[in-house]
Amino acid sequence: MEAALAKTPEKRQVVFIVVLLLLWEAGSEAIRYSMPEETKSGYLLANLAKDLGLKVAELTTRGARIHHRGNKELLQMDAETGNLLLKEKLDREELCGATEPCVLRFQLILENPVQFFQTDLQLTDINDHSPEFPHREMLLKIPESAQPGTVFPLKAAQDPDIGSNAVQNYTVSANLHFHVVTHSRADGRKYPELVLDRALDREEQPELTLTLTAVDGGSPPRSGTTTVRIEVVDINDNAPQFVQSLYEVQIPENSPFGALVVAVSARDLDVGPHGNVVYSLFQGDGASLPFVIDEVTGEIRLKMPLDFEATPYYNMEIVATDSGGFSGKCSVAIQKEKISKCQLEEKSPGLVRH
């Protein structure tokens, strides 16, 4: 009998908890409060006794207490005054993330007799975060063949704030080639796209650096920036050009095989494979030439002996061709080197008459 009586308070507590849980799930019309996030601790949120139509003394005699859904006690009640006070500063982003509205639910429980009041606290957002891009720099590789109007997606900035305090607009630093357009996703978040206004020319400007800025709608607004680095990718839009259009050379008739006649040079403003050139040698009349050209270096050397009596003058065309088929031309004119009387005496003194 005594054991049964001893269990009675425990049973009552279990029943009390079950009733509270049922009431919690069933819910009742809640008393709603609202305040901005980041409000300092100790803030007077409300007077519960007044709002619930109770006398302040009832809060003590009836065992009033605040029950939070979470483990953390965010609010506290002064039983002597009935005031509901903020226990610590609240961060909306920490408590609710992107969920909107951010509502914290708690209960005022009167234990004797049992009475239950549902209370909701809505935290409103303040502009306490600046937009931040995921990286300090973005790299875009854009071919110089891209046409005006081409769109290039950019990574969006993140801002934990919501509504008008979130990112509202993107801008880009002044330049001649691009502007930025701000678009909205289905969830209202904004993202940027870069639009080409003027064709790029790698030979004129191989790289551009822009500053992308994200601005929120707070008052005053906050902003964040990142660097957009644009590498202009080369296309084969330039033909090789020779340093000289005409090379005039004089060589001795008795020059040995393999002797260097002249080295021609062409350059191509394109880079990589597009800028590599191959040299070839032609003569207009199709006759065989006693010369050969190195297709890589442009060096022209002697290959069969020279016979200036038979051919007093050699005129040939050199073509430089890049990998895309663009080419440039120059002419090489070769004639016999004139030998002075003194040079002739040094080479054949016995043949010189005094």
Secondary structure, DSSP 8 states (H G I E B T S, - for coil): -HHHHHHHHHHHHHHHHHHHHHHHHH----EEEEEETT--TT-EEEEHHHHHT--HHHHHHTT-EEEESSSS--EEEETTTTEEEE-S---HHHHHTT-SSEEEEEEEEEETTEEEEEEEEEEE-------B-SSSEEEEEEETT--TT-EEE----B-S--GGGSEEEEEE---SSEEEEEEE-TTS-EEEEEEE-S---TTT-SEEEEEEEEEE--SS--EEEEEEEEEEE--S----EES-SEEEEEE-TT--TT-EEEE--EE-SS-GGGG-EEEEEE-TT----SEEE-TTT-EEEE-S---TTT-SEEEEEEEEEETTS-EEEEEEEEEE----HHHHHHH-GGG---
